[in-house]
Amino acid sequence: MRLPLSAGLEPEYNPRASTLNSLARIAARKNPAVSRIALEEIRSLAGNMPVRNQARVLEELPEIYLQLGDQEDARNSLTELVKIAGKLYADDSDLNDPNQAFKGMWPSANLWRHCVALAAKLSPSPVQEIMEDIPDPEIRTFERVTFANSLLGVDIESLSTVEKHRKGITVSVGL
């Protein structure tokens, strides 16, 4: 808990949140109580972050909650991620400075893709609701393909994201 909230040269990296995320994932199987405490702290930290950082920090939470057998918190954290995807989309589609990169590589599209893949694991699945709320028909089509792949058991990996605005290009490489 004494780790810093930012790392000087990389202001988007939060060492504390990253470590808590790793701890929550590792402890989910052997010590669920520790995992839950770490997850609560991550959610608390994320509330004070810019939206892109929130997406990065909260991205794994629904999956960890599923490992803990907690469908309700998995669903709640998924709902948070869907809202964050909507905020990312507002930036991606800003009429004054829209993201000029391929839509399938927008940060919002990537987060929605992740949300759809996670939603397919929940029962009952909120996938249809998520897709209906995606305002862009092209991105919605991408996510339908993601859902179909999820139903077929294909692992959905995070893709690289690209933002091309007036201020420059930002690329985040998915691993």
C-alpha positions in Angstrom: 0.0 0.0 0.0 3.0 2.3 0.2 3.9 2.0 -3.4 3.6 5.3 -5.3 0.6 6.2 -7.4 2.6 7.2 -10.4 6.0 6.5 -11.9 7.7 9.8 -12.8 8.5 9.2 -16.5 5.4 7.2 -17.1 2.6 9.2 -15.6 0.0 6.7 -16.9 1.5 3.8 -15.0 0.3 3.4 -11.4 2.7 1.0 -9.6 0.3 0.5 -6.7 -2.7 -0.4 -8.8 -0.6 -2.6 -11.0 0.8 -4.5 -8.0 -2.6 -4.8 -6.4 -4.0 -6.2 -9.7 -1.3 -8.9 -9.8 -1.9 -9.6 -6.1 -5.7 -9.9 -6.7 -5.2 -12.3 -9.7 -2.7 -14.5 -7.8 -4.6 -14.6 -4.5 -8.0 -15.3 -6.1 -7.4 -19.1 -5.9 -5.5 -19.4 -2.7 -6.7 -16.5 -0.6 -9.9 -15.0 -1.8 -10.2 -12.6 1.1 -6.9 -10.9 0.2 -8.0 -10.8 -3.4 -11.2 -9.0 -2.5 -9.4 -6.4 -0.5 -7.0 -5.8 -3.4 -9.9 -5.5 -5.8 -11.7 -2.9 -3.5 -8.5 -0.9 -3.3 -8.1 -0.9 -7.1 -11.6 0.3 -7.6 -11.0 3.1 -5.1 -7.7 4.2 -6.8 -9.3 4.1 -10.2 -11.9 6.7 -9.2 -9.2 9.4 -9.1 -7.6 8.5 -12.5 -8.1 9.8 -16.0 -10.4 7.7 -18.0 -7.7 5.9 -20.0 -5.9 4.9 -16.9 -9.2 3.7 -15.4 -9.7 1.4 -18.4 -6.3 -0.1 -17.9 -6.5 -0.5 -14.2 -10.1 -1.9 -14.1 -9.9 -4.1 -17.2 -9.1 -7.4 -15.4 -11.5 -7.0 -12.5 -14.5 -8.8 -13.9 -12.4 -11.8 -14.8 -10.9 -11.9 -11.3 -14.3 -11.7 -9.8 -15.4 -14.6 -12.0 -12.4 -16.6 -10.6 -13.7 -15.8 -7.1 -17.1 -17.1 -8.2 -18.7 -13.7 -7.6 -21.0 -13.1 -10.6 -22.6 -10.0 -9.0 -19.3 -8.1 -8.6 -18.1 -9.3 -12.0 -21.3 -7.8 -13.5 -20.9 -4.6 -11.5 -17.3 -4.1 -12.6 -18.2 -5.0 -16.2 -20.9 -2.2 -16.0 -18.2 0.2 -14.9 -16.0 -0.8 -17.9 -18.8 -0.3 -20.3 -19.4 3.2 -19.0 -15.6 3.9 -19.4 -15.8 2.6 -23.0 -18.5 5.1 -23.6 -16.3 7.9 -22.2 -13.4 6.8 -24.4 -15.8 6.8 -27.4 -16.7 10.4 -26.7 -13.1 11.3 -27.0 -12.5 9.0 -30.0 -15.5 10.5 -31.9 -15.1 14.2 -30.8 -16.1 16.2 -33.8 -13.5 18.9 -33.0 -10.6 16.4 -33.0 -11.8 12.9 -33.9 -9.5 9.9 -33.7 -8.3 9.4 -37.3 -7.1 5.8 -36.8 -9.0 2.7 -37.9 -12.1 2.4 -35.7 -11.3 -1.2 -34.8 -8.2 0.0 -33.1 -9.8 2.8 -31.1 -9.4 2.5 -27.4 -13.2 2.5 -27.0 -13.6 -0.3 -29.5 -10.9 -2.3 -27.8 -12.5 -1.9 -24.4 -16.0 -2.8 -25.7 -14.4 -5.9 -27.3 -13.1 -6.9 -24.0 -16.4 -6.2 -22.3 -18.4 -8.3 -24.8 -16.0 -11.2 -24.4 -16.4 -11.0 -20.6 -20.2 -10.6 -20.8 -20.4 -13.8 -22.8 -19.1 -15.6 -19.6 -21.8 -14.2 -17.4 -25.2 -15.8 -17.0 -27.5 -14.4 -18.0 -25.3 -12.6 -20.4 -25.7 -8.8 -20.8 -24.0 -8.9 -24.2 -27.1 -7.7 -26.1 -27.6 -4.7 -23.8 -23.9 -3.8 -24.2 -24.0 -4.0 -28.0 -27.3 -2.0 -28.2 -25.7 0.8 -26.2 -22.7 1.1 -28.6 -23.5 4.3 -30.6 -21.3 3.5 -33.6 -22.7 0.9 -36.1 -19.3 -0.2 -37.4 -17.9 -0.8 -33.8 -21.2 -2.6 -33.0 -20.5 -4.9 -35.9 -16.9 -5.6 -34.7 -18.4 -6.5 -31.3 -20.9 -8.9 -32.8 -18.0 -10.8 -34.3 -16.3 -10.8 -30.9 -19.4 -12.2 -29.3 -19.7 -15.0 -32.0 -16.0 -15.9 -31.4 -16.6 -15.9 -27.6 -19.5 -18.4 -28.2 -17.2 -20.6 -30.2 -14.6 -20.6 -27.4 -12.0 -18.4 -29.2 -9.8 -16.5 -26.7 -10.3 -12.8 -27.2 -7.0 -11.0 -26.8 -6.6 -7.3 -26.2 -5.5 -5.6 -29.5 -3.2 -2.7 -30.0 -4.9 0.6 -29.8 -4.2 3.7 -31.9 -5.2 7.3 -31.4 -4.4 9.8 -34.1 -5.5 13.3 -33.1 -4.1 16.7 -33.9 -1.7 16.5 -31.0 -0.1 13.4 -32.4 -0.3 9.6 -32.5 -0.5 7.4 -29.4 -0.1 3.6 -29.8 -0.6 1.1 -27.0 0.6 -2.4 -27.9 -1.7 -5.2 -26.8 0.0 -8.2 -25.4 
